Amino acid sequence: MIELKSVSKTYRVGSITTEAIRGIDLHVRKGEIFGVIGHSGAGKSTLLRCVNLLERPTTGSVIVGDTDLTRLSGRQLQQHRRRIGIIFQHFNLLSTATVRDNIAFPLKLAKTPRAEMKARVDELIGLVGLEGHGDKYPSQLSGGQKQRVGIARALANRPEVLLCDEATSALDPQTTDSILSLLLGINEKLGLTIMLITHEMHVIRTICDRVAVIDGGEIVEMGDVIDVFLHPRSNVAKEFVAQSSEASGESLSSLDSMRKGKLLRIRFKGESTFEPVLFEAVKETGASFSILQGTVSRMKHIPYGQLIVDVRGSGEDVERIVRRLHEEGLEAEVLA
Ligand SMILES: Nc1ncnc2c1ncn2[C@@H]1O[C@H](COP(=O)(O)OP(=O)(O)OP(=O)(O)O)[C@@H](O)[C@H]1O
């Protein structure tokens, strides 16, 4: 749906040259939610703005649907931009216009007939849950409600792609979750392709299918969210995973000091659950175990979990347990 091929962007301000992104290749599939995560200055905004050519790449091509946007004339580009909605961190609403007028704005630009425009605005107000707020001005709305207006406005012309520029970064955690669940609902209901940028792993874990990690203007890692989360390879991805609250808990060194036997880490993803398997595996040996730490959570719709256990038994017992867990498709690793 979105394909970036060798996209680079260099800013030149006076004598200062900044290579904001370099050689970016990525493919966002139709209907998926694709997240780009990176620290401040990594190049996220530049990358997102290259997708609808708010920033024109210095080199490379940007293909949305079947069209290479970098080859279009100004007028053709304007037409194609209607197929790409965008929402912003600070909402960018017209403060002197009501909710209805803000949502209607792109419809007016597209010269939509009056009756059709009214019906579409009503429909969008319902879709984003703003019933009863249509005649209010942005200053009378909460941050979450303002972003709902932003989403309705972005969807007005029925785009195929929605770009989200740090859409929840100005919101509190609870409001963030309500906006994320709205985006997920819209993605599922309308089959809309969503590409978002964020510096929060929580956003990625909650709604994204795949993620790209960007650092110093380059993509350093890309894959299914669950794989990147469970097996981060780059240092930046490891940092983001470590910051993500559910991955924390007691440090390994303090667990190490609590153990009486071997420290074993077991991970699973998908519908399997490790407890009965672990219990059976241990029962076959003379060992015993106690759980030191456990998390079971969901990554979008996929359950995953991690258990750290203290296994007391011979080296041979521990090896046998690990082998048995591997046979059952679980990841098991002796940490200490
Ligand atoms: N219009 C511009 N002119 C010159 N340099 C720019 C411009 N926009 C961004 N940059 C530079 O490009 C680099 C990448 O910036 P970008 O805004 O894309 O990063 P980011 O990951 O979105 O950061 P943040 O999360 O802080 O917004 C930075 O070094 C920044 O200073």
The ligand as an ORCA input file, in Angstrom:
! r2SCAN-3c Opt
* xyz 0 1
  N      12.837     21.721      8.321
  C      14.028     21.317      8.776
  N      15.153     22.011      8.462
  C      16.352     21.585      8.891
  N      16.567     20.493      9.634
  C      15.497     19.758      9.983
  C      14.168     20.143      9.576
  N      13.296     19.220     10.077
  C      14.033     18.336     10.763
  N      15.351     18.646     10.711
  C      16.459     17.870     11.301
  O      16.373     16.521     10.820
  C      16.639     15.584     11.868
  C      15.450     14.660     12.036
  O      14.336     15.423     12.509
  P      12.867     14.826     12.673
  O      11.982     15.953     13.122
  O      12.488     14.102     11.443
  O      13.092     13.773     13.858
  P      12.018     13.126     14.848
  O      12.487     11.728     15.076
  O      10.656     13.307     14.315
  O      12.209     13.975     16.163
  P      11.090     14.472     17.219
  O      10.535     13.224     17.853
  O      11.891     15.309     18.184
  O      10.074     15.245     16.437
  C      16.964     16.402     13.099
  O      18.358     16.525     13.180
  C      16.336     17.756     12.818
  O      17.029     18.781     13.461
*
